[in-house]
Amino acid sequence: MAARRGSLSQRDARTGIALITPTLVVVVLVVLVPLAWTLSLAFQHITLLNISYAGFIGTFTLDNFKGVLTSPGFYSALWTTLLYTFGSTAGSIVVGLIAALVVRRGFRGRSLVRALMLLPYVAPVVAVTFVWSVMLNPQFGIVNEWGTRYLGWDDPIAFLSQPSTALLTVIAFEIWRYYPFAFLFMMARLQAVPDSIEEAARVDGATPLQVFWHIILPQLLPTMGVLFALRFVFTFNKFDDVYLLTGGGAGTEVVSVRVFDFLTAHKDVGAASAQAAVLALVLAGYLVFQWWIGRRKNGWEL
């Protein structure tokens, strides 16, 4: 009997290994091998001219990291990345929360409104960046046309090419494009909030603001925490939106754009890999910090 149980247990173990093997192979090939390859390149003097001779094992050196950390503009790009990431993440969550509260109760045409809210998120990034660039153009853009005609602007504003407005404009674009992501999370959580609690609060004389602050918001905080972590990771590595809108100029050079420039303009694969590794370390440090704060304050986990 014991031998039969042992045989059954071994058969179950083999079945489990067979089931997870395809996933494990995909993770190794798609995630671990490129990651190890990037780290290996970061410690070698590799350019696009000699990358065909590069291997996992080469002449390792810290020169790429020293060059990155002492190069002019790196810390300014890192600071710009943090401002862009925090502003875009917090803004998209706030706008997503407002949108979810607006369409929470039933009204005529609510399904259509919900569908329209998702358009920025599903539209091709090339198309929407082109539309924004045309709308904000200082010569023929509709925003400057309305601003000078109805808002009393003395001169058109070059939103995407002057340092005082470029970063704010890119953050506004990011908020507009990704608030539907937060909206979907908030809507799913709001639908799980029991109506009876809110009705009891209203019967006791609570105002709508008090109901939101003391009943709805506390139940949304764990969801908002997880959402903030997800959006932070996505935005911290964002490249296409910034590059298509400004090319990294006018004070909008984030580290991902800088990595691209090192790879294409300088053809320095080692330095680009070193910057990507530094970016990953900063991101990992933030995630560990948020995980620690979340466990201490709210009891939620990533």
N, C-alpha and C positions, 0 to 999 in steps of 0.2 A: 504493500500500500504506500509506504514511504517512498519507494522507488518510483511509483506511478506519479505521486505528487511532485517529486523532484523532476521527473521528465516533463510534466505539464508546466511547471514553473520555467524550465529551460526553454520550452517551446514558446511560451508567452514572451520571454525575454528576447528570443530571436525575432519574433514577430514585431515587437516594439522597435528593435534596432532596424529592421527592414523598413518600417514605416517612417522613421525619422531620417533615414539615410539620404533620400533625395533632397530634403530640406537642408540637411547638413552640408551636402555637396554644393548646393546653390549658395549658401551663406559663405562657404570657404572660397568659392570661385569669384563671387560677385563682391563680397565685402572684405574678407581677410587678405586675399592675395593682392588686390589693388592697394589696400592700406599698407601692407608690408612693403610693397614696391615703392609707394610714395615716400615712406619713411627711409627706405634705403637710398633713394635718389637725393633726399634732403641732406644726407651726410656725404655726398660725393660731388665732385666738380663735373657736372654733366650739362651739356648744352644740346640744342636740337641737332647740332652737327655731328656729335659723337654719341648720341643716345642709342644708336643701334649696337654699340659695343658695350653698353652698360648692362650689368647683371645685378643680382641680389647682393652679391659679395664683391666689394671693390675696395678702393683706397678711401677709407672713411676719415672725415675731418669735420671739425665744428665751424669751419670758415663760413659756410652758408648762413648759419644761425648768427654768427658774429656780424656778418655783413647786413643781415636783415635787421637785427636789433639796434645797429648803429647807423643805419641808412637814414638820410633825411626824408622826412615825410611819413615814416612808418607809424610813429606814435600818434601823429595827427590823423592818419587814416584809421587807426584803431579807435581813437576817440570819436571820430565821425561815425564809425560802424556802431559803436555803443549808443550814441545819440539816435541814430537812424533806427536801430533795433528797438530800443526802449520806447521811443516816440511812436513808431509804427505799431508795435505790439499792443501797448496800452490803448492807443487811439482806436485800433480795430476792435478791441474787446468792448470798449465803451460804446462805440457806434453799433456794434452787433447786439449789445444788451438793449440799447434804446430801440433798435429795430424789432427785436423779439418782443419787447413789452408793447410796442405799438400794435403788432398784429396778433397779440396773444388772444384777445377776445374776438369772437366772431363778428364779421360785418360783411356786407355785400361786396363781392369781388376780392375777398381775402386771399383766395388761392392764386389769383392773377398777380396780386401784389407780392405774395411770397415768391412766385416764380421770377418776377422782374428783379427782386432783390438779389437773386443768385447770378444775374447776368454778368456783373463785373468779374466774378470768380471763374466762370466757365468760358469767358471770351478769350480769344488768343492774345497773348501778351504783346505781340508785335502790332496787332491791330489797335489795341487800346492805348498803347504808348504813342502810336502815330496820331490817334485822335486827340490825345491830350497835348501833344506837341503842336498840332495845328491850332487847337483852341487857345493855347497860351502864347501863340506867336505874337511878338510885339508889333508886327507890321500889319497882319491881316487876321489875327485871331479874334474870335468872337468875345472872349473875356475882356480884352483890352478895348474892344469897340464899345461894349456896354459900360465898362469902367469910365472911359472918357466921356461917354454920352450921358449916362445916368448918374454916375457916382461922383463926378467932379474931379476925376484924376487929371492932373496937369499934363502928364506925359504917359505914354504906354509903358508898361512894366515888363522887363525881360525876365519872366519868372524862372526860366531854366538856365539862364546864362549869367546871372549876377549872384555873388556869394550871399547877399543878404536874404535872398528868397529861394535859391535853388534847393537847399537841403529841406526847407519847410515844404516846398512844393513836392519833392520826391516822397517825403513822409506822408503828405496828404494823399498822394497817388496810392501809396502802399495801403493806407487806411481804407480808401475807397475800394481798392481791388480785393482786399482780404477780409473786410468786415463780414461778408456772407459766411465765411468759415466759422467765425464766432457766433453768428446769428443761428446757425444750425445747432451748435452745441447748446446755446441758451434756450432755444425753443424746445429741444428734447428734454432739458431739465425742468423748464417751466411747466410743461404738460404733466410732469409727475408730482407737482406741488398740489396737495389736496385743497380744493376750494373751501372745504368746511372751516379750515383754520382762518382763512381770510374773512369769511362771512362772520365768524364769531368775533373777530377783531373789529369789524365794521359795526356790528351790533353794540359792542362796547364803546363805540364812539371814536375809533382810530381813524385818522385822516389817511388818504391814499399814500402820502409820503411816509407816514408812520408804518403803514402796512408794508410798504416796500422795504423800508430800512430795517424793521425788526422781524419781519417774517420771510419776505422773498429773498432779500440779499444774503442773509446767513445761509440759506439753502443753496444759493448759487456759488458761494465762495470756493468750495472744493473744486467744482467744475471750472471756475475761472482760474484757479491755480494751475490745474493741469493744462488748460487752454493757453495760459500765459507761457508755460514751459514749452509747449509745442510750437506756438507762434514765434517764440524767441529763437528756437533752434532754426526754424525755416528762414526767418528774416535775417539772422546773423550770417547765414551763408548766401544770402540773396545776391545775385549778380545781374541777371537779365534786365530787371526793371530799371535799376540805376544806370546801367550801361546804355540802354536804349533811349532813356530820357535825356541824360546829360553827358554820357561818355566818361563819367567820373570827373568832369570839370566843375569849376565854380564852387569848390569846397564840398563836393559830394563824393570824393574818392573813398570808397570803402575798401576794406582789405581784399575782398574777393576780386574787385576790379583791379587792384594793384597786383594780385597774383596773375591775372590774365595779361596785364601789361608786361610783367617780367617774362612771361612765357612767350608772348608774341613779339614785342618790341625788342627786348634784350635777348631773346632766345635762350635764357638761362633757366634750364629745367631745375637745377639744384636749388637755386635761390627761390624759385616759385614754390617748389615742394617744401622748402624750409618755412616760408610764410604760411603755407597751408597748414603745416604742422603746428606752428605757433597759434594760428587761429583755432585749430581743434583743441589745443590745450586750454586756451582762454574759455572756450565754450564748455569744455568738460569741467573746469573749475566753477563756472557759473551753475551748471546743473547740479553738481555736488552741494554747492551752497544752498540752492533752492530746495533740494531734497531735504537737507538738514533743517532748514527753516520750516518747511512744510510739516515735517514730523513733530517738531517742537510746538508749533503754534496750532495747527489744525488737525493733525493726525492723518493727513492724506499722504499718499506716496505717488511717485512718478510711475 
